[in-house]
Amino acid sequence: MTDRHAGYVVVLDDSLREDDAQATLNALRQIKGVIAVEPVVDDAHAVIARNRAYHDLEARLWTALREGRG
């Protein structure tokens, strides 16, 4: 038996101002099967911070590895 997905949390690389986020919200609403898009108002700090930190660390690691080859 397989798990069924009820929804997803999308993590942005940086917080958007509410007035700048409309295009992103509209794009997410256009995805097939999406019935609601509700912004998270910087309260999921732990998940967002962890994902941003991981992304930053990964980018720095790849940069260091590339520079080490030359």
N, C-alpha and C positions, 0 to 999 in steps of 0.2 A: 504494500500500500504506500502511496506517495503522499507527501505533505502538500497542502494547498496554501497558496499565498493569498492573504487577505489584503495586503498593502505593502508599501515600501516607504522607507525614510530616505530621502535624497539629501545628501550633505553637500552644500555649496563650498567652494574653495575660499570664499569670504562672504561675510554678511552683506546683504543688499539693503539699501534704503527702501522703505516701503514704496515710495513714489517711483523708484527705479525698477521694481520687481514685477511690474504688471506684465511685461512681455514674457518673462520666465513662467509666471503663473498661467498665462494663456497657453503657452506651449505645452506645459504639463497637462492641462485640461484636454488637449487635442489627442493625447495618447489613447488608443483604443482600450476600453474597459475602465477608464478613470471616471469615477462618479463624483469625486470631490477632491479639491486641492486646498488645503488649509495651511497657511504659513506657520512655522514654529517661531515664536517671537523670542529668540535668544534665551530659551529656558532649557534646552537640551544641551547645556554647556559641556557636560562630560563626553557625550558621544561626538559632538562637533569638534571639540578641542582635541580629542584622541585621534580622530580621523585627519584633522589638519596637521597635527604633529607627526603622524605616521607619513603623510604625504610629503611633508617638508623633509623629514629624515630620509625617506626613500630618494628624493630628488638630490639631496646632498651626497648621499652614498654613491649614486650613479655618477654624479659629477666628479667625485673623488676617484672613483674607479677609472673613469675615462681619462682624467688628467695623469693618473699613475702609469698609463700605457706608453706615454710619449717620452 
